Amino acid sequence: MLRRDFALSLLATGAALPALAQRVAPQEGTEYVRLGKPVPVEAPAGQIEVVEFFAYSCIHCFNFEPLLEDWDKRKPSGTVLRRVPVAFSPAFVPMQRLYYTLEAMNLVERLHTQVFKAIHVDRLPLTTPGPITDWVVKQGVDRAKFSEIFNHADTLKKAQHAALLQDVYGVEGTPALGVAGRFYIPGQGPKTLTIANYLIGEARKG
């Protein structure tokens, strides 16, 4: 999902990458961007942070999620994955707050993928507070506790911080990755993760 024209299909590159593509270094300026100014990271010292910029309403993010989950299980050692929900307009804010509420309630592992399925498979309009809360309650979550965190000022601050982070990375579409606060990778299907592995190695060189 681009905030401007978006014509890139997530799986345009195919599931398997040619051996040649794996041997040739990704092209800076085309396949990834080196940030002019490093972005602060939240990963502990010695860890490489990979940020996934996503939106629950983005079909490309839905398709990318199983690829990212598989990568997360096999990612390079010393690497930390952080998910950041974007906001290209105020309409995205409830979905940002949904993610951060699930995170605060330790429900990301159980419900993050289910949110994608509810929107893109079941066609549920989980984009405003009412439908979001009703759906979460149907998943066995306490309504009062969820609503308290969803509407808390700290949750809104996290959403606002996420929007600032997407701006400093220059995010124009989702899914996209940030690596080590130094590199930005626009979504290119499975190839995105191959590029991430390469840039993790570059970041370790200093």
C-alpha positions as CSV (number, residue, x, y, z in Angstrom):
1,M,0.0,0.0,0.0
2,L,1.6,3.2,-1.1
3,R,0.4,6.6,0.0
4,R,0.9,7.6,-3.6
5,D,0.7,5.3,-6.7
6,F,1.3,1.7,-5.8
7,A,1.8,-0.8,-8.7
8,L,4.3,-3.3,-7.1
9,S,2.8,-6.8,-6.5
10,L,4.2,-8.4,-3.4
11,L,5.0,-11.7,-5.0
12,A,6.1,-10.3,-8.4
13,T,9.6,-11.7,-7.7
14,G,8.3,-15.2,-7.2
15,A,8.8,-17.5,-4.2
16,A,12.3,-18.6,-5.1
17,L,15.1,-16.2,-5.8
18,P,17.6,-17.0,-8.6
19,A,21.0,-18.1,-7.4
20,L,22.6,-15.1,-9.2
21,A,20.4,-12.7,-7.3
22,Q,21.7,-14.1,-4.1
23,R,25.3,-13.7,-5.1
24,V,25.0,-10.1,-6.4
25,A,24.9,-7.4,-3.7
26,P,21.6,-5.4,-3.7
27,Q,21.7,-2.1,-5.5
28,E,21.8,0.9,-3.2
29,G,19.3,3.6,-4.4
30,T,17.2,1.0,-6.2
31,E,16.6,-2.0,-3.9
32,Y,17.4,-0.1,-0.7
33,V,18.2,3.4,0.6
34,R,21.0,4.4,2.9
35,L,19.5,7.0,5.3
36,G,21.2,10.4,5.3
37,K,21.0,10.5,9.1
38,P,20.9,7.5,11.4
39,V,17.6,6.8,13.2
40,P,17.5,5.9,16.9
41,V,16.8,2.3,17.6
42,E,15.3,0.5,20.6
43,A,17.3,-2.7,20.3
44,P,19.8,-3.4,23.1
45,A,23.5,-2.7,22.4
46,G,25.0,-5.3,20.2
47,Q,21.7,-6.2,18.6
48,I,20.6,-5.2,15.0
49,E,17.1,-3.9,14.9
50,V,14.9,-4.7,11.9
51,V,11.7,-2.6,11.8
52,E,8.7,-3.8,9.8
53,F,6.4,-1.0,8.7
54,F,2.9,-2.4,8.1
55,A,-0.8,-1.6,8.1
56,Y,-3.5,-4.1,9.0
57,S,-5.6,-2.8,6.0
58,C,-2.8,-3.5,3.5
59,I,-3.3,-6.7,1.5
60,H,0.4,-6.8,0.7
61,C,1.2,-6.8,4.4
62,F,-1.2,-9.7,4.8
63,N,0.6,-11.6,2.1
64,F,4.0,-10.7,3.5
65,E,3.2,-11.8,7.1
66,P,3.8,-15.5,6.7
67,L,7.1,-14.8,5.0
68,L,8.2,-12.4,7.8
69,E,7.1,-14.9,10.5
70,D,9.2,-17.6,8.8
71,W,12.2,-15.2,8.6
72,D,11.8,-14.3,12.2
73,K,12.3,-17.9,13.2
74,R,15.5,-18.1,11.2
75,K,16.8,-14.6,11.3
76,P,20.5,-13.9,11.8
77,S,21.6,-14.2,15.4
78,G,21.7,-11.0,17.3
79,T,18.8,-9.5,15.3
80,V,15.6,-8.1,16.8
81,L,12.4,-7.6,14.9
82,R,10.1,-4.7,15.8
83,R,6.7,-4.1,14.1
84,V,5.6,-0.6,13.6
85,P,2.0,0.2,12.4
86,V,2.0,3.2,10.0
87,A,-0.5,6.0,9.6
88,F,-0.7,7.6,6.2
89,S,-3.9,9.4,7.3
90,P,-5.9,9.8,10.5
91,A,-8.0,6.8,9.4
92,F,-5.1,4.5,10.2
93,V,-4.8,5.6,13.9
94,P,-7.4,3.1,15.3
95,M,-5.5,0.2,13.7
96,Q,-2.2,1.6,15.2
97,R,-3.9,1.7,18.6
98,L,-5.2,-1.9,18.1
99,Y,-1.7,-3.2,17.5
100,Y,-0.2,-1.4,20.5
101,T,-3.0,-2.5,22.7
102,L,-2.4,-6.1,21.7
103,E,1.3,-5.6,22.4
104,A,0.6,-4.2,25.9
105,M,-1.7,-7.1,26.6
106,N,0.8,-9.7,25.3
107,L,-1.6,-10.8,22.6
108,V,0.4,-10.1,19.5
109,E,1.5,-13.7,19.1
110,R,-2.1,-14.9,19.4
111,L,-4.1,-12.2,17.6
112,H,-1.8,-10.3,15.2
113,T,-2.2,-12.7,12.3
114,Q,-5.9,-13.1,13.1
115,V,-6.5,-9.4,12.7
116,F,-5.1,-9.6,9.1
117,K,-7.4,-12.6,8.4
118,A,-10.4,-10.9,9.9
119,I,-9.9,-7.9,7.5
120,H,-8.7,-9.7,4.3
121,V,-10.4,-13.1,4.5
122,D,-13.6,-12.4,6.6
123,R,-13.9,-8.9,5.2
124,L,-14.6,-7.4,8.6
125,P,-14.3,-3.5,8.8
126,L,-11.7,-3.4,11.7
127,T,-10.8,0.2,11.1
128,T,-12.8,2.1,13.7
129,P,-12.9,1.6,17.5
130,G,-16.4,0.0,17.7
131,P,-15.9,-2.9,15.3
132,I,-12.3,-3.4,16.6
133,T,-13.4,-3.7,20.2
134,D,-16.4,-6.0,19.4
135,W,-14.1,-8.3,17.4
136,V,-11.4,-8.4,20.1
137,V,-14.1,-9.3,22.7
138,K,-15.2,-12.2,20.5
139,Q,-11.6,-13.5,20.7
140,G,-12.1,-13.9,24.4
141,V,-10.5,-10.6,25.5
142,D,-11.9,-8.6,28.4
143,R,-13.8,-5.6,27.0
144,A,-13.1,-3.2,29.9
145,K,-9.3,-4.0,30.0
146,F,-9.0,-3.7,26.2
147,S,-10.9,-0.5,26.1
148,E,-8.9,1.0,28.9
149,I,-5.6,0.4,27.1
150,F,-6.9,1.1,23.7
151,N,-8.1,4.6,24.8
152,H,-5.1,5.4,27.1
153,A,-3.0,8.4,26.3
154,D,0.2,6.2,26.3
155,T,-1.3,4.1,23.5
156,L,-2.0,7.2,21.4
157,K,1.6,8.4,22.1
158,K,3.0,5.1,20.8
159,A,0.9,5.6,17.6
160,Q,2.2,9.1,17.2
161,H,5.7,8.0,17.7
162,A,5.2,5.3,15.0
163,A,4.0,7.9,12.6
164,L,7.1,10.0,13.3
165,L,9.4,7.0,12.8
166,Q,7.8,6.2,9.4
167,D,8.5,9.8,8.4
168,V,12.1,9.8,9.3
169,Y,12.6,6.5,7.5
170,G,10.8,8.0,4.5
171,V,8.2,5.2,4.3
172,E,6.0,5.6,1.2
173,G,4.4,2.2,1.2
174,T,3.9,-1.0,3.1
175,P,5.2,-3.5,3.9
176,A,8.7,-2.0,4.2
177,L,11.7,-2.6,6.4
178,G,14.2,-0.5,8.3
179,V,17.5,-2.0,9.2
180,A,19.8,-0.9,12.1
181,G,18.4,2.7,11.9
182,R,20.6,3.1,8.8
183,F,18.8,1.5,5.8
184,Y,15.3,1.5,4.3
185,I,14.0,-1.3,2.1
186,P,10.8,-0.8,0.1
187,G,8.7,-3.9,-0.2
188,Q,9.8,-6.4,-2.9
189,G,8.2,-9.6,-1.8
190,P,10.5,-12.4,-0.6
191,K,13.5,-10.5,-2.0
192,T,12.9,-7.9,0.8
193,L,14.1,-10.3,3.3
194,T,17.2,-11.4,1.3
195,I,18.1,-7.7,1.1
196,A,17.5,-7.4,4.9
197,N,19.9,-10.2,5.6
198,Y,22.5,-8.6,3.4
199,L,22.1,-5.2,5.2
200,I,22.3,-6.9,8.6
201,G,25.7,-8.1,7.6
202,E,26.7,-4.7,6.4
203,A,25.5,-3.1,9.7
204,R,27.7,-5.5,11.6
205,K,30.8,-4.3,9.8
206,G,30.3,-0.9,11.4
